[in-house]
Amino acid sequence: MKLPYAEPYKIKTTEAIRTSTREEREQWLAEARYNLFNLRSDQVFIDLLTDSGTGSMSDRQWAGMMTGDESYAGASSYYRLKETIERIFGMPYFLPTHQGRAAENVIFSALLKEGDVVPGNSHFDTTKGHIEFRHCSAPDCTIDAAADTQLEIPFKGEMDLEKLERVFKSHPKEKIPCTVLTITNNTAGGQPVSMKNIRETAELCRRYGIPLLIDSARFAENAYFIKTREAGYADKTIKEIVREIYQYADIMTISAKKDGVVNMGGFVAMRSEELRRKAMTFGIMYEGYVTYGGMSGRDMDALAVGLDENTEFEQLDARIRQVKLLGDLLDEYGVPYQRPAGGHAIFIDAKKILPNLPKEQFIAQTLGCELYLEAGIRGVEIGSILADRDPDTHENRYPRLELLRLAIPRRVYTDNHIRVIAAACRNIYERRDEITKGYRITFEAPILRHFTVELEPVK
Ligand SMILES: *Cc1c(COP(=O)(O)O)cnc(C)c1O
């Protein structure tokens, strides 16, 4: 008999989580004003709000926490992280920051001026925020196929090179300080970008003299998809693939809370010493001295180990198999989600499950509340509450897709938890005809309302 698959690690520390009754959850959800962000984490059984900063560190990372050097300047932890970044990404210069958006803040402070244009493949919301906050624009050049949830293609997060070239042609070079390529494409559902597309994007940028910045939160998962899906890469190691990806980049920003498998951290790295000098001033102003940025020495050590470990195939294979397991179970139960399964999350297609619920009653939010009531599972709405109101008309915006994102933290839950999640989704799917009423808003902030919105059930 062929031996079944098992994870390449065993568990040394556990953290208790507890189940609850439906009555308890009804009460907690009402107290949380039907906003899952307002729940206390101990009211949640399985927390799929995000995979950011929620992974579990390895014993070697915890050992790194003990050997951290907390010197203000020139800490050995900084040099260990620097050596790792040079070895893994081939980037000679870097500045540590406290997380990904801080890296964006530092580099965009050095690069962008009002009126600039920064094209990309579905900029992440903080990236777009940092661009638009500086009165610059962020045209989206993602391939059209990314918007079709049922289309199965291997690299659904790619840059559309024709759209990108159109942006390049319609602005003078001085107006485009960089192009942002996000791998994997988080906003498009954790969908990867092929090496071919990375190379061709870089070539196009070079032809127009525009630097390429890779937003690298899930770079290792992207490398895994290149290895397993792109011709010519099956025999290369993840580290070899990562080195090739970053040959094409001039700059990288990273939220280390994802593929760095740490709870907090990030950095910006670059090839140009001149750019590092320019960015350094902002790093010192916003984050801290150049050899720690926003990070403690121990955090830099944990990150150095995390980057090394999580660029090994077996680690990524265990993670992405688990995301795929959830997708496969949902296939078996007929529950629709954005296909194919991405690297870090499953996006349930709420509109397909609740086709008769009026959009004004917040379809994905309603499904999110149902999943919490069903099994104490917390996902996050990616729909019309997240989309905010139109800044000019103040009308609600209703995006084409209403998704419930179930993000899977790294090395935190077992396949048994995944089975609970799938079964809970199935139960809701089977009684979907009974869900005829959604929610209405009773309080909302003017922007980024999804974090603090308050709702009540429609009677
Ligand atoms: C999470 C993320 C960021 C922002 O990082 P934070 O650590 O949350 O500040 C930027 N880009 C992408 C693609 C991300 O997933």
The ligand as an SDF file (V2000), in Angstrom:
LIG
                    3D

 15 15  0  0  0  0  0  0  0  0999 V2000
   -0.4880   41.8000    4.0020 C   0  0  0  0  0  0  0  0  0  0  0  0
   -0.0520   42.4250    2.7460 C   0  0  0  0  0  0  0  0  0  0  0  0
    0.5040   43.7040    2.7050 C   0  0  0  0  0  0  0  0  0  0  0  0
    0.5900   44.6050    3.9410 C   0  0  0  0  0  0  0  0  0  0  0  0
    1.3310   44.0260    4.9480 O   0  0  0  0  0  0  0  0  0  0  0  0
    1.0280   44.2750    6.5210 P   0  0  0  0  0  0  0  0  0  0  0  0
    2.0770   43.4690    7.1690 O   0  0  0  0  0  0  0  0  0  0  0  0
   -0.3630   43.8000    6.7920 O   0  0  0  0  0  0  0  0  0  0  0  0
    1.1720   45.7200    6.7710 O   0  0  0  0  0  0  0  0  0  0  0  0
    0.9180   44.1990    1.4880 C   0  0  0  0  0  0  0  0  0  0  0  0
    0.7960   43.4820    0.3650 N   0  0  0  0  0  0  0  0  0  0  0  0
    0.2690   42.2490    0.3550 C   0  0  0  0  0  0  0  0  0  0  0  0
    0.1560   41.4900   -0.9270 C   0  0  0  0  0  0  0  0  0  0  0  0
   -0.1900   41.6790    1.5370 C   0  0  0  0  0  0  0  0  0  0  0  0
   -0.7570   40.4650    1.5180 O   0  0  0  0  0  0  0  0  0  0  0  0
  1  2  1  0
  2  3  1  0
  2 14  2  0
  3  4  1  0
  3 10  2  0
  4  5  1  0
  5  6  1  0
  6  7  2  0
  6  8  1  0
  6  9  1  0
 10 11  1  0
 11 12  2  0
 12 13  1  0
 12 14  1  0
 14 15  1  0
M  END
$$$$
